[in-house]
Amino acid sequence: MSEIARALWERAEEALAIARMAVELGPNSSASRSYYAAFQALSAYFALRGKTFTKHAQLRAAFHTDLVRPGVWPKSFAEDFGRLWESRQTGDYGDIQKIDSATALRAVDAATRILDKVRASHPDIFGDA
């Protein structure tokens, strides 16, 4: 399972790096990549616990049920992940709505907090910050 977790973690780090680079040039893409960075990082976290998901809603439900509600992770992370989801929806599917650079930067910051939390949970697998 740690091999899958590492592969997902690498995707998370790559998505976050791209999100950072795209803040000014493509804020919609940056917001989307920020969401996927968090999604992949959380997927890696759950993979270590033997859980995999085929749908975004499944991961979101497990995140709330397993981590936020029991107080393993503070509620602020749920708020971050929720905003990332909304920004990704706007960035990927918004017709006339668009993500501005300030919102994209906030998304990068939220994704960074989530990746940092996942990394801290298993520094032996996900490396030190």
C-alpha positions, -999 to +999 in steps of 0.1 A: +000+000+000+029+024+006+039+021-030+005+034-041+006+061-014+040+073-026+028+074-062-002+095-052+020+117-030+043+124-060+012+134-080+001+157-052+035+174-051+036+178-088+001+193-089+010+218-061+041+229-079+022+235-111-005+254-091+021+277-077+035+284-111+001+291-127-013+316-101-007+346-123-006+331-158-037+308-154-056+313-121-083+289-132-058+261-138-040+270-106-072+266-085-079+232-102-043+220-096-045+231-060-076+210-055-060+180-072-029+184-050-051+181-019-071+153-034-041+133-043-024+139-009-056+128+010-058+098-013-022+089-003-031+093+033-061+070+030-042+045+008-019+039+038-050+028+057-061+005+030-088+028+016-091+038-020-118+058-038-131+059-073-151+091-068-143+125-054-174+123-032-162+091-016-129+108-006-147+139+006-170+118+028-142+097+042-122+129+050-151+143+070-162+110+086-127+097+095-107+128+101-127+159+108-158+148+127-138+127+152-114+156+157-083+139+142-079+170+120-092+205+129-124+217+112-103+244+094-090+216+071-126+208+061-131+244+053-099+245+032-109+214+013-144+227+008-131+260-007-107+240-029-136+220-042-156+252-050-126+269-066-119+238-087-156+237-098-154+274-109-119+270-124-129+240-145-165+245-152-174+282-146-189+297-177-186+334-170-173+330-135-135+329-133-109+325-106-087+356-100-051+355-089-059+363-053-083+334-051-058+311-068-032+321-043-055+313-014-062+279-030-024+272-032-021+281+004-050+258+014-036+229-006-002+235+010-017+233+045-033+200+036-001+186+021+018+197+051-006+179+074-004+147+054+034+149+053+035+154+091+014+123+096+039+101+078+073+118+074+089+084+068+068+080+037+061+115+025+094+131+035+101+160+058+089+195+048 
